[in-house]
Amino acid sequence: MAAHGSSATADELLSSPWDVVVIGGGNAALASAMSAHDQGARVLVLERSDVTFRGGNSRHTRNIRCVHNSADAYNTGAYTFDELWKDLCSVGSGPSDEELADLTVRESESVTGWMAERGALFQPPLAGTLHLGRTNRFFLGGGKALLNNYYRTLRKRQIPVVYEATVEELVFDGDRCTELVVNHAGRRHSLRAAAVIAAAGGFEGNIEWLAKYWGDAARNFHIRGPRHNDGLILRALLDAGARTAGEERGFHAVAVDARSPKFDGGIATRLDCIPFGVVLNNRQERFYDEGQDIWPKRYAIWGRNISQQPDQIAYCFWDSKVQGQFLPPMYGVYSAPTIEGVASQMGTDPARSAATIAQYNAGVPEGAPQRFNPAHLDALATTGVTPPKTNWAQRLDSPPYYGIAMRPGITFTYMGVGVDRQARVQREDGSAFANVFAAGEIMSGNILSSGYMAGFGMTIGTVWGRIAGKEAAQNALR
Ligand SMILES: Cc1cc2nc3c(=O)[nH]c(=O)nc-3n(C[C@H](O)[C@H](O)[C@H](O)COP(=O)(O)OP(=O)(O)OC[C@H]3O[C@@H](n4cnc5c(N)ncnc54)[C@H](O)[C@@H]3O)c2cc1C
């Protein structure tokens, strides 16, 4: 299917002028399209992916974090403006632009109702490793179902989507985008729109761009979302003079199974074994405190940790005492009666791995299994071992032993374009483009320049999609 939501062919859709053209097919794009349509605009959505893989990173998501002032069917308790704001301020160096961050948090309160009116379904709160049942709402069926529901709404409203349509260039005359060059089925089309919304995600799918900052290490990164998020539109906007927002070389990354696909492994390849295990690099050395903090707070540090190790690979070992205390890895684990056996299955030096683990074991206090408490920071720490393990430090002494090889899994990049309160893309000279708006990951650096808070990517995409759609439509229809 090349186009959807219209009886016109893709060629016809790509040859007529539009009020608003939305670049992208993820959460921010669809929120923008529905919002622009609410204002009465004629809207066209251009999604680079095919139908099966439509929806960018958004299709891998599970939840959204919004202000709510009481418990309800989907959250176990209140999460007020003040609390969300405080949480946002404690991420990285805090909000990049306080005014835009404040607007995002305020607007978040009405977001879930707005989503539900447009087809989103939610599920009752979950208990589990992420402890998010009070603060975050989970999508029934995950992000893929959310987007399917949104696409269904677009179809009902007859908002056309052209798939496999890559916007390759934006042509500008001064501060106005006059033309989008779209490649569809190998043919280039020149498309006109009164207003354009860039909702094309980050540039994490572009290994060459990542290699600019990370050198050859980038070639060993796994990308958790689609290869399509290569920053083509971000680059086009920067080349046209857009101001940047967000840390240039920064990304969110977690530890993923080294066997996961290079792109699009999604949520299922993430590994949760680290706090209860021992992690070695491929020189068979420990390099970071595995028990630094409870997992939801620390899991995102491990993508970066592993990316800084030789060959960007690390090996987690644990024993039968903690097996079953965390989500099992999707592709199964390596297991053997000895540490050497597990190490050799994983392809790392058996004798040196066993020696490092013996050294670590010597630093674990007596009586550790009695003091071990997986539910809390238990202060069960090693002594005389560098680096220390400061919580959940038990000996690896109860076979069978288990292990898994890990790679950095890049979730998204931080750098995007600067916007104003109307989501208009700003230029380096402080003015804004006349008819170009942005929503989602491509502008999330305005809210957080680095660091991340679970569920807030979807909040940013929905809040700013709603703003961008409304403003772009009003701009186009004026
Ligand atoms: C595994 C995983 C789990 C996550 N879980 C959560 C979660 O539970 N909650 C949360 O809030 N966040 C989560 N995130 C982060 C979240 O996915 C992003 O913050 C959010 O999806 C960004 O939405 P977006 O619409 O801006 O970008 P995307 O959803 O990535 O959409 C970008 C779109 O642009 C299209 N595109 C790119 N270039 C072009 C072009 N040149 N022409 C046309 N189309 C183009 C792509 O095909 C894609 O459709 C997760 C991310 C990953 C990878």
The ligand as an SDF file (V2000), in Angstrom:
LIG
                    3D

 53 58  0  0  0  0  0  0  0  0999 V2000
   12.7390    0.7450   22.2830 C   0  0  0  0  0  0  0  0  0  0  0  0
   12.2120    2.1000   22.6310 C   0  0  0  0  0  0  0  0  0  0  0  0
   11.2990    2.2320   23.6670 C   0  0  0  0  0  0  0  0  0  0  0  0
   10.8220    3.4900   24.0220 C   0  0  0  0  0  0  0  0  0  0  0  0
    9.8710    3.5710   25.0050 N   0  0  0  0  0  0  0  0  0  0  0  0
    9.3230    4.7630   25.2870 C   0  0  0  0  0  0  0  0  0  0  0  0
    8.2030    4.8570   26.1780 C   0  0  0  0  0  0  0  0  0  0  0  0
    7.6770    3.8490   26.6880 O   0  0  0  0  0  0  0  0  0  0  0  0
    7.7110    6.1040   26.4420 N   0  0  0  0  0  0  0  0  0  0  0  0
    8.2310    7.2370   25.8750 C   0  0  0  0  0  0  0  0  0  0  0  0
    7.7570    8.3360   26.1570 O   0  0  0  0  0  0  0  0  0  0  0  0
    9.2660    7.1660   24.9870 N   0  0  0  0  0  0  0  0  0  0  0  0
    9.8050    5.9690   24.6770 C   0  0  0  0  0  0  0  0  0  0  0  0
   10.7990    5.9000   23.7460 N   0  0  0  0  0  0  0  0  0  0  0  0
   11.2250    7.1470   23.0870 C   0  0  0  0  0  0  0  0  0  0  0  0
   10.1640    7.5070   22.0250 C   0  0  0  0  0  0  0  0  0  0  0  0
   10.1150    6.4600   21.1080 O   0  0  0  0  0  0  0  0  0  0  0  0
   10.4370    8.8100   21.2970 C   0  0  0  0  0  0  0  0  0  0  0  0
   10.6460    9.8550   22.2110 O   0  0  0  0  0  0  0  0  0  0  0  0
    9.2290    9.1680   20.4220 C   0  0  0  0  0  0  0  0  0  0  0  0
    8.7320    8.0460   19.7710 O   0  0  0  0  0  0  0  0  0  0  0  0
    9.5980   10.1930   19.3890 C   0  0  0  0  0  0  0  0  0  0  0  0
    8.4880   10.3760   18.5440 O   0  0  0  0  0  0  0  0  0  0  0  0
    8.6540   11.1170   17.1670 P   0  0  0  0  0  0  0  0  0  0  0  0
    7.3190   11.0730   16.5170 O   0  0  0  0  0  0  0  0  0  0  0  0
    9.3180   12.4160   17.3610 O   0  0  0  0  0  0  0  0  0  0  0  0
    9.6980   10.2200   16.3320 O   0  0  0  0  0  0  0  0  0  0  0  0
    9.4980    8.7790   15.6930 P   0  0  0  0  0  0  0  0  0  0  0  0
    8.4030    8.0280   16.3210 O   0  0  0  0  0  0  0  0  0  0  0  0
   10.8410    8.1450   15.6580 O   0  0  0  0  0  0  0  0  0  0  0  0
    9.0240    9.0870   14.2120 O   0  0  0  0  0  0  0  0  0  0  0  0
    9.8800    9.6220   13.2400 C   0  0  0  0  0  0  0  0  0  0  0  0
    9.2150    9.3610   11.9000 C   0  0  0  0  0  0  0  0  0  0  0  0
    9.8330   10.1220   10.8770 O   0  0  0  0  0  0  0  0  0  0  0  0
    9.9520    9.3150    9.7070 C   0  0  0  0  0  0  0  0  0  0  0  0
   11.0130    9.9200    8.8970 N   0  0  0  0  0  0  0  0  0  0  0  0
   12.3160   10.0760    9.2130 C   0  0  0  0  0  0  0  0  0  0  0  0
   12.9530   10.7370    8.2160 N   0  0  0  0  0  0  0  0  0  0  0  0
   12.0270   10.9890    7.2610 C   0  0  0  0  0  0  0  0  0  0  0  0
   12.0710   11.6380    5.9740 C   0  0  0  0  0  0  0  0  0  0  0  0
   13.2200   12.1580    5.4950 N   0  0  0  0  0  0  0  0  0  0  0  0
   10.9210   11.6890    5.2250 N   0  0  0  0  0  0  0  0  0  0  0  0
    9.7620   11.1630    5.7050 C   0  0  0  0  0  0  0  0  0  0  0  0
    9.6640   10.5480    6.9190 N   0  0  0  0  0  0  0  0  0  0  0  0
   10.7860   10.4870    7.6850 C   0  0  0  0  0  0  0  0  0  0  0  0
   10.2440    7.9350   10.2690 C   0  0  0  0  0  0  0  0  0  0  0  0
    9.9760    6.9340    9.3220 O   0  0  0  0  0  0  0  0  0  0  0  0
    9.2660    7.9100   11.4520 C   0  0  0  0  0  0  0  0  0  0  0  0
    7.9840    7.5410   11.0360 O   0  0  0  0  0  0  0  0  0  0  0  0
   11.2840    4.6520   23.3440 C   0  0  0  0  0  0  0  0  0  0  0  0
   12.1810    4.5230   22.2840 C   0  0  0  0  0  0  0  0  0  0  0  0
   12.6300    3.2580   21.9060 C   0  0  0  0  0  0  0  0  0  0  0  0
   13.5880    3.1220   20.7470 C   0  0  0  0  0  0  0  0  0  0  0  0
  1  2  1  0
  2  3  1  0
  2 52  2  0
  3  4  2  0
  4  5  1  0
  4 50  1  0
  5  6  2  0
  6  7  1  0
  6 13  1  0
  7  8  2  0
  7  9  1  0
  9 10  1  0
 10 11  2  0
 10 12  1  0
 12 13  2  0
 13 14  1  0
 14 15  1  0
 14 50  1  0
 15 16  1  0
 16 17  1  0
 16 18  1  0
 18 19  1  0
 18 20  1  0
 20 21  1  0
 20 22  1  0
 22 23  1  0
 23 24  1  0
 24 25  2  0
 24 26  1  0
 24 27  1  0
 27 28  1  0
 28 29  2  0
 28 30  1  0
 28 31  1  0
 31 32  1  0
 32 33  1  0
 33 34  1  0
 33 48  1  0
 34 35  1  0
 35 36  1  0
 35 46  1  0
 36 37  1  0
 36 45  1  0
 37 38  2  0
 38 39  1  0
 39 40  1  0
 39 45  2  0
 40 41  1  0
 40 42  2  0
 42 43  1  0
 43 44  2  0
 44 45  1  0
 46 47  1  0
 46 48  1  0
 48 49  1  0
 50 51  2  0
 51 52  1  0
 52 53  1  0
M  END
$$$$
